[in-house]
Amino acid sequence: MTDRAVDNILPLFSLERFYIWQTLISLTQVAAATLARSLIRASLGRSLKRSRHNQPSCRYASTTVSAFGTNSEGPVLPNIVPGKKVTSPQTLTEKILQRHSVDLPQGKVVRSGDYVQIQPHRCMTHDNTWPVAMRFMSTGATKIKDPDQLVFALDHDVQNKSASNLKKYEQIQEFAKKHGVEELFVWPGTLCVGSDSHSNMYGALGSLGVALVRTDAAGIFATGKSWFQCPPVVQVNLLGTLPPGVRGKDVIIALCGLFPLDVLNHSVEFVGSEETMASIPMDDRLTISNMSTEWSATSAMFPIDTTLERWLRYKATEAAMLEDRSTRQRITHEMVDELFANPLRADPGAHYAKKLYLNLSTLSPYISGPNSVKISTPLHDLATQNIKIDKGYIVSCTNSRSSDLKAAAEVFQAAAESNGGRIPKIADGVKLYIAAASAREQAIAEDEGSWQTLVEAGATVLPPSCGPCIGLGTGLLEDGETGVSASNRNFKGRLGSRLAHAYLSSPEVVAASALHGVLSGPGVYKVPENYTGVEYGYGTGNPDTIEAKLGSALEQLESLIDRIETTAPVDDDAAQAVTNILPGFPTKISGEIVFADADNLDTDNIYAGKYTYQDHMTTAEMANVCMENYDPEFRSIAKPNDILVSGFNFGCGSSREQAATALLARDIQLVVAGSFSNIFVRNGINNALPCLELPRLVERLRTIFSEKIPTRRTGWTLTWDIARSTIEVQEGEDGERWEEKVGEFPENLQEIIAKGGLVGWVKHELAKAA
């Protein structure tokens, strides 16, 4: 990340004042950190000349347990009593949640950090619909609360023609027919949730798309509602326009690498000038919002603007030509007129947790990997390495729409000009797999001739569904192979063997790599003369004003102070505070620490995608494969009642619930991490697996155990005194012992876990109401 903004700002202050700030930031007491914040704000306040609504927002309390004490005005489940009333401008995220929150006190304004009871516009499930339905029925519910809310999309394991999978599809169809569930659409300005981690994709349409999990979906089936914490919001300022040969996939791959930690568990709102936004067509917006999941964002919305309006008008015209009346009524020009008569937008002066910028005009094609979405490299830096490719994939919901297939086909069509007009074949020893995002997208590609071009070049056709991108079906990477894919994930083992190397790119780079046999581009993008790299950083991207420089520095200084606050030692008064513990919930959790030393340990590492739809697996079988993509030896190292400790952004990736239940099957009683992906914490709570953020413990373990191995028995013990809200770490028999204060564990979460998870809680509540 560029340090230019910080480097430029330092001369604006006296050297003496800067040294004072450095000293304050180095202090480790909360009181000193608070004083530092006050001095910084007082010093900068006059220069910033901002209202309270324009200042960077204060620290956000995440959904992990260590933060609950910082934002515990209300419980986190239905019948919430929200926090105090806040009257201030709202972000687009807050506005949409406001519209879909129920049982709010009159005048309550939803703000980041608030727990709310939500009633989503739509709730989508896919091949996991039958397990969700079984959970719904296990609660004792007999009727879906609102059939119009639900959307079933059977698209993940379509290649699986086994009797058990076909039976599952039949059961889903019968369940839908029984309860009157039909296919419906996402709509701009609404809250749409899905039991799929890529529900973020709805944000391309200006909808707040959020991933929930199977148990949450079952609760929505029964009650129409769920619980949610309004996330902090990051404003991403896009500048300039996309150069020729650069697409939406390059934007999101670059963002993942340039800002790897900045949007963890945040909602993202993209903004930019009309010219900038016009350079990002809808298909590219869909790609960016889709892969914002891998960026670790909770959601990612584009504005409700003229680009979206043109796209909706086209869809409305298409729908009007269809024979089916109900389909015609799903989108009409009258609906678009009503939407754009008063389009929903963020208020001027709304609070943002931080602001980032990216100059699209300076962007070039980017490659992600190998085996990590957080490693992103300009293509021109990798192309000189002649990285041999064994397989290429133009598949998945991310990048296999007709425009993507057309861009890939144009690579072969351009090469045909120097091949006597004949479409050239893919390189010897390389296999190229193609699967359209839907049957309709394939039909469009066939009409345009793109599909036939790719087939003529030697591509292997797969059905329009999930496949290699989730480690299912034909064409998976084998040991030692290297692949490049237009999909959204390249975690180790995601595309097949964990001993393979996987890269991500745009469809045309996949096509060019398959044509030449090495990682390469189609040659459309030309590196400008005197090119110095991509321009990006904190703020709005306008570093010319003193106010912008001071604001950027303040955001970064507050981030440092927040880290001090989270590692404060226990004082006497805090140590004496006692949390009420409900019957059936333990007052303490204690066990030996087993350390999985990795950041971004994702759900594919915890529970491989190839097992996700094998609903027949027993608890013992799940325990046996738990963490195998991360460390096959984990099963022999971990013992019952261990406490698993891992690095930062633990549980990122898919929303699959088995990532939590497999650890429970392994008899892990508590998961501790430097930070978590929100979706994993939600899965943990819903399945009675507590999660605790302790960045200090992670850093301490890495200091003491500097030799990095995947999984280590430490000989350390951790005791979480839930009543006192403290943790105690004993570093081996003769080692150091230390304590740290953590947030209170709310009674509502205690109640869920004491009932064995959310299904047990819902069942209990339905029984009480009967």
Secondary structure as UniProt FT lines:
FT   HELIX           4..9
FT   HELIX           10..12
FT   HELIX           15..26
FT   HELIX           30..48
FT   TURN            52..54
FT   HELIX           65..70
FT   HELIX           92..100
FT   STRAND          101..102
FT   TURN            106..107
FT   TURN            112..113
FT   STRAND          115..118
FT   STRAND          122..125
FT   TURN            127..128
FT   HELIX           129..138
FT   TURN            139..140
FT   HELIX           147..149
FT   STRAND          150..152
FT   TURN            158..159
FT   HELIX           163..179
FT   TURN            188..189
FT   STRAND          191..194
FT   HELIX           197..205
FT   STRAND          208..211
FT   HELIX           214..223
FT   STRAND          226..229
FT   STRAND          233..239
FT   TURN            244..245
FT   HELIX           248..258
FT   TURN            262..265
FT   STRAND          267..272
FT   HELIX           274..278
FT   HELIX           282..291
FT   TURN            292..296
FT   STRAND          299..301
FT   HELIX           306..320
FT   HELIX           325..328
FT   TURN            329..330
FT   HELIX           333..341
FT   TURN            348..349
FT   STRAND          354..359
FT   HELIX           360..362
FT   STRAND          366..368
FT   TURN            373..374
FT   STRAND          376..378
FT   HELIX           379..382
FT   HELIX           383..385
FT   STRAND          391..394
FT   TURN            396..398
FT   HELIX           402..416
FT   TURN            417..421
FT   TURN            428..429
FT   STRAND          431..434
FT   HELIX           439..448
FT   HELIX           450..456
FT   TURN            457..458
FT   STRAND          460..461
FT   HELIX           468..470
FT   TURN            479..480
FT   STRAND          482..485
FT   TURN            492..495
FT   TURN            498..499
FT   STRAND          501..504
FT   HELIX           507..516
FT   TURN            529..530
FT   STRAND          536..538
FT   TURN            543..544
FT   HELIX           546..566
FT   HELIX           572..576
FT   TURN            583..584
FT   STRAND          588..596
FT   HELIX           603..606
FT   HELIX           609..611
FT   TURN            612..613
FT   TURN            615..616
FT   HELIX           619..625
FT   TURN            626..630
FT   TURN            632..633
FT   HELIX           634..637
FT   TURN            640..641
FT   STRAND          643..646
FT   HELIX           658..665
FT   TURN            666..667
FT   STRAND          670..673
FT   HELIX           678..686
FT   TURN            687..688
FT   STRAND          691..693
FT   HELIX           695..704
FT   STRAND          711..721
FT   TURN            722..725
FT   STRAND          726..730
FT   TURN            733..734
FT   STRAND          737..741
FT   HELIX           747..754
FT   TURN            755..756
FT   HELIX           758..769
//
